[in-house]
Each structure stands twice: as structure tokens, then as C-alpha cells.
Amino acid sequence: MKSITRQKSLEEVEHQLEGLERVYIIGCGTCATMTRTGGREEVLDMKERLQEMGKMVTGWTVIPTACDDMTEASLNENTGFIQSADCILVMSCALGVQKVGSYISKPVIPALDTLFIGVEDGPGYFHEVCDQCGHCVLGYTAGICPITACHKGLLNGPCGGTNNGKCEVDKEKDCAWTLIYQRLNEQGRLDLMRKYQPVKNSQIVLRPRVTIIS
């Protein structure tokens, strides 16, 4: 699974960099490279755009995985270029931004928005598979997540708008609860459709979340 990101508008990046003239750019060689939002090509394009904006780019690098311990090693290798910068522009998911920020006292600026955790169906095509809600109901819904597969996130469905197996929000999209019904039917477990799922308990996912694995 990958963190799916998209680039912020150049206007927003420029606004975040207001008063910061010397910029060091960091990209990510894993998720952001796969989604073409923060790989080598995108970092070099951002470098050019910043220079056109009048900024000085002191250097750049693409960390193999910006959200793990390789971040510290990469930062140490580029200390000189980083020290001469006013800030670090990070082209990775939010976790990578926070990881860089934990090692550097300079302003760390995100160039991307993190959208969701997803899997790749085909080259460059990703879909969300998990909301990480803390209360998994996949055992009752035949392995299809109603939170991510249903536009309305209905725990008990289908809604009254489904028509010929399609979603009323997006008529090109299969209704998640129709898919759940069909799969449960094939498994001989349609009785689970009658099982009421209570409203999500928000206390299950108090933030920040911490878990201890013993």
C-alpha cells in the first residue's frame, strides 16, 4: 500500500515560502515517485519553478523512503546545502514531512497534500482501500470496506439512491452495498446484511493514536 499524494498549487507553495528565499528540496523515492508527485523529475521541475519565482535553490535530493530512518542519513549527507537554506521544501507524504521536521530546526514546508492510503490497480491508477478507522467491519461485509467503497461511507446499506447496481453520487461507480450483497450471496452469508452496525465510536480513534505491540 502507498500514501497517495497530489501536488499543492504553485500559488500555495509560493504563499508558504513567503519570506523564505533560499530553499532546499527533498523528494521521496517510494510513494511520491510512484504517484509522480515527488520523484526526481518532479523535484527538478519544482527547482526550475522556484528559480523562476526568484528563489535560490541551495540543493536537492530524493530520499529512497522519506518516512523512515534513511531520512536522517540523507540529511546528514547534505548538511552543507541544508544549512545554507532558509527552509526545506518536502515533496513527500505528510509522514515524510514530519520525519524531516523531527531532525531539522529550520522551517519544513510541504509541497504535497496527502490524500489516502491506496493500492495500485494499474500503472498510475490508485484507489483507496482503508480509512484506518480503528473499527474494521470487513468480516461482516465480505471483505469490501463500506467506508472507502461507498461514496457516503454507509455502515448499513444500501441507501435509497442505488439504481441498477450503480451509485447515485457517481453513476459510473458500482454501488458498494450491491457488491457486498452479491459477494455475501455467493458465500451463502446473506444473513449478515441484516446485522446492524452501530455508529462509529470516535473514542476508538482518539488522536494522536498510539499502540504498543508486545
C-alpha positions in Angstrom: 0.0 0.0 0.0 1.1 3.5 -0.7 0.5 7.0 0.5 -1.3 8.8 -2.3 -0.5 12.5 -2.7 -1.0 15.3 -5.1 1.0 18.5 -5.6 -0.2 21.7 -4.0 -0.8 24.6 -6.4 2.3 26.7 -7.2 0.4 29.6 -5.6 0.0 27.8 -2.3 3.7 26.8 -2.4 4.7 30.4 -3.1 2.5 31.6 -0.2 4.1 29.1 2.2 7.5 30.3 1.1 6.8 33.9 1.7 9.9 35.5 3.4 12.0 32.4 2.8 14.4 33.0 -0.1 16.8 30.1 0.0 15.2 26.6 -0.4 16.4 23.1 -0.2 14.2 20.5 -1.9 13.6 16.9 -0.7 11.7 14.3 -2.7 10.7 10.7 -1.9 11.8 7.7 -4.0 8.9 5.5 -2.9 5.3 6.6 -2.8 5.7 10.1 -4.2 7.8 8.7 -7.1 5.1 6.2 -7.9 2.4 8.8 -7.9 4.6 11.2 -9.8 4.3 13.9 -7.3 7.7 14.0 -5.7 10.2 11.9 -7.6 13.4 13.1 -9.3 11.5 14.5 -12.3 9.1 16.4 -10.1 11.8 17.7 -7.8 13.8 19.1 -10.8 10.6 20.7 -12.2 9.9 22.3 -8.8 13.6 23.5 -8.7 13.0 25.3 -12.0 9.7 26.8 -10.9 11.2 28.1 -7.7 14.1 29.7 -9.6 11.6 31.4 -11.9 9.9 32.6 -8.8 13.1 34.3 -7.7 14.0 31.7 -5.1 17.5 30.3 -4.7 17.6 26.5 -4.5 20.6 25.5 -2.4 20.3 21.9 -3.4 18.0 18.9 -3.7 17.8 15.2 -3.0 15.4 12.3 -3.4 15.5 10.1 -0.3 14.7 6.5 -1.0 12.0 6.4 1.6 11.4 9.8 3.2 9.3 8.5 6.1 11.9 6.0 7.5 15.3 6.2 9.2 17.1 6.7 5.9 15.9 10.4 6.2 18.4 11.2 8.9 21.3 9.7 7.0 20.4 11.5 3.8 20.1 14.8 5.7 23.5 14.3 7.3 25.0 13.7 3.8 23.6 17.1 2.7 24.2 19.1 5.8 26.1 21.9 4.0 23.4 22.6 1.4 20.7 22.3 4.1 22.4 24.7 6.5 22.7 27.4 3.8 18.9 27.2 3.1 16.2 29.2 4.9 13.8 26.2 4.7 13.2 22.7 3.4 10.5 22.1 0.8 9.4 18.4 1.2 7.8 16.6 -1.7 6.5 13.6 0.1 3.5 12.4 2.2 2.8 14.2 5.5 4.7 11.5 7.4 7.8 12.3 5.4 7.4 16.0 6.1 7.1 15.3 9.9 10.1 13.0 9.7 12.2 15.7 8.2 10.9 18.2 10.7 12.0 16.0 13.6 15.6 16.3 12.5 15.8 19.9 11.4 15.1 23.1 13.2 14.6 25.1 10.0 11.0 25.6 8.6 9.8 22.5 6.8 7.3 23.2 4.1 5.0 20.5 2.5 4.7 20.7 -1.3 2.1 17.9 -1.4 -1.3 17.1 0.0 -1.7 13.6 1.4 -5.0 12.1 0.2 -5.3 8.5 1.3 -3.7 5.1 1.7 -4.2 3.1 -1.5 -3.1 0.3 -3.8 -2.2 0.4 -7.5 -4.7 -1.2 -9.9 -2.7 -0.3 -12.9 0.2 1.9 -13.9 -0.5 5.3 -12.3 -4.0 4.3 -11.1 -4.6 4.0 -7.4 -7.7 3.5 -5.3 -8.3 4.0 -1.5 -8.6 0.7 0.4 -8.5 1.7 4.0 -9.6 4.7 6.1 -7.7 3.3 9.1 -10.8 4.0 11.2 -9.9 1.7 14.1 -13.1 -0.5 13.9 -12.9 -2.9 11.0 -16.2 -4.5 9.8 -14.8 -6.4 6.8 -15.8 -9.7 8.4 -19.5 -8.6 8.0 -19.2 -7.1 4.6 -17.5 -9.8 2.6 -14.1 -8.1 2.6 -15.4 -4.9 0.9 -15.0 -1.8 3.1 -18.2 0.3 3.1 -16.3 3.3 4.4 -14.0 3.6 1.4 -16.0 1.8 -1.3 -19.3 3.7 -0.6 -19.3 7.4 -1.5 -21.5 8.0 1.6 -19.5 5.8 3.8 -22.6 3.9 4.9 -22.1 1.2 7.5 -25.6 -0.1 6.9 -26.8 -0.1 3.3 -27.7 0.2 0.6 -29.1 3.7 0.6 -32.3 4.6 -1.3 -30.4 6.1 -4.3 -28.8 3.0 -5.7 -30.1 2.2 -9.2 -29.4 -0.9 -11.2 -26.3 -1.6 -9.1 -24.9 1.9 -9.6 -24.2 4.7 -7.1 -26.4 7.8 -7.2 -23.4 10.0 -6.4 -21.3 8.6 -9.3 -23.4 6.7 -11.9 -20.2 5.2 -13.3 -19.4 3.6 -10.0 -20.7 0.3 -8.7 -22.8 0.6 -5.6 -20.6 -0.7 -2.8 -23.5 -2.3 -1.0 -24.7 -4.1 -4.2 -21.2 -5.6 -4.4 -21.3 -6.6 -0.7 -24.8 -8.2 -1.3 -23.5 -10.1 -4.3 -20.5 -11.4 -2.6 -22.3 -12.4 0.6 -24.9 -14.1 -1.6 -22.2 -16.2 -3.3 -20.8 -17.1 0.1 -24.2 -18.1 1.5 -24.0 -15.4 4.2 -26.7 -13.0 3.3 -28.0 -13.1 6.8 -25.1 -10.6 7.6 -26.9 -8.0 5.6 -29.5 -7.8 8.4 -26.8 -7.3 11.1 -26.9 -3.7 12.2 -23.5 -1.9 12.5 -23.6 0.7 15.3 -22.4 4.3 14.6 -18.6 4.5 14.8 -17.3 5.1 18.3 -15.0 8.1 17.8 -13.2 7.2 21.1 -11.7 4.2 19.3 -9.6 6.5 17.1 -8.6 9.2 19.6 -5.7 11.2 18.2 -2.8 11.0 18.2 -3.1 7.2 18.1 -0.6 5.1 19.9 -0.3 1.3 20.1 2.1 -1.0 21.9 2.9 -4.3 20.4 4.2 -6.8 23.0 
